[in-house]
Amino acid sequence: MQKLLNASVPWVIITATREALGPWNSPENAKANKYLGSVMRLAWGSRGVVELTGVYKGVEQGPSFLVFGPSLRTALAMARRWGQESVVVPEGLLFQNGEVNPRVPAEDIFGPEAAQQEFHSVAPNGECFSLGLDFGVTRKIL
């Protein structure tokens, strides 16, 4: 996973889970994530989409999707389309207003230690990762 996330290919991590609809496994969120996965695989190919399990503030959020190929503008459009306040891109945590909390690759954590972090994702092979994000900095990139 580390090699993929540090490659020069653009990517986005997105989910369709919306807290306003209830927990991630509510019927509405489950349906939305199933549809999101289908749309992403159709648009980017099954090899370009990896289904992850996301954990946010220590609480499982259900599926999220690591999608390889979308530009920053496309990632921003995806966030808006799927009702997400933000998505994760190689540059950091991208918000709908085009601002980002920058990623700090030197602070990325991969493996068992990542599972202890408040924010992390789990790949299909069980590998955990937690990306280093600087929440104290906000920068306009779009």
N, C-alpha and C positions, 0 to 999 in steps of 0.2 A: 504494500500500500504506500509506503514511504516513497518508493521510486516513482510511482504513478502520480502522486500529489506534488512531487517536485519536478516533474517533466515540464517541457515547454508547451505542452498541449493545454489549451484553456479548459476549465471545468467549472461546474457549479454543483453545490449540494443543496437540494431543495426537498421540501416535504409539502404535502397538501393539508396536513393537520392544522386545524384552527381551534384554538382554545374556546372560542365562542360556541363551537359546536359540541363541546364536551370533551371527554378524554379521547386520546388517540384511537382507542378501540371502539368508540361509539359508532353506530351504523353509518352516520353521515361522514365521519372522518375516514372510516375504513373504505367506504365507497369512493371517496375523493382520492385517497392514496392509490387504490387499485386503478382508477382511471388515469391518474397522473403517471403511474408506472407504464401503463399501456401507451399513452401519448408519447412519453419520452422514448420508449423502445421503438415506436413507429417513426419518430422524427430522427433519432440518433442511432438507431440500430441496436440490437440486443447486446452486441459486444461493447457498445459505447455507454451502457447504463449498468451501474452496480447498485443493487438494493442494499442499503445499510439499515442498521437499527440506531436511532438517535437517542441520546440522553441529554436533557437540558435541565440545568440546575438540579441534577441528581435524580430526575424523574424520567422514566422511559417515555419517549414520544412516538414510539412505533416506527414505521418505515420512513426513511428518507432515501433520496436517490442521488448518487454521484454520477453526473452526466458529463461525458467528455465531448468537447467541441464547441459549446456555446460561447460567443463573445461576451464581453461585459455588458453591452447593450441588450443582448438577447437574455442574459441572466437577469438583468433588471426587469425586462418585460415579463419574464417567467415569474418573478416574485410578485409583480402586480397581478398577473393573470391568475395565480393560485392563492392570492390573498395573504401573502407572507410579508411581514414587516421587513424581513431581511433574508438574504441567502448568503452562503459561504462561497467565495471565489478565491482563486490563488492570491489575490491582493488583500483579502481579509473578509470582514463581515460587511456586505454591501447592503445598504438601506435603500428604500424606495426613492428617497430624495437624491440619490447619486453619491451620498457620502459613504465612507468606509471607515471602520475601525481596522487599522492595518494588521496584516498578518506578520508575525515575527517567526520566520521559519526556524531560527535557532532555538525557539522555545516549543516547537512541535514535540509531542511525545508519542512514541509508538510502542506497542507491546503491553504487557501486563500493567505497567505503571500508569498507562493512559486510562485504564478502567477505573482508577482511583480518582480521576479528575471529575470535577463537577460537570463539565461539558465534554462529552466524547461520543464517538461513533464506533460501531462494531461492524466489521466486514463479514461477508458470508462465511469466510474461513475461520471466523472467531477473533481475528486480529483487531485490536482496539487502537484507536488513534485519537489524539486531542491536539487540535491545532493551536499554536500560540497566537493569541489575538491581543492587541493593545487597546483595551477598553478606555484608556485614559486619553487617547488621541482620536480625533475625528478629522477626516480629510475629504474634500470634494474631489471625486475622480470622474464623474459623469455629469 
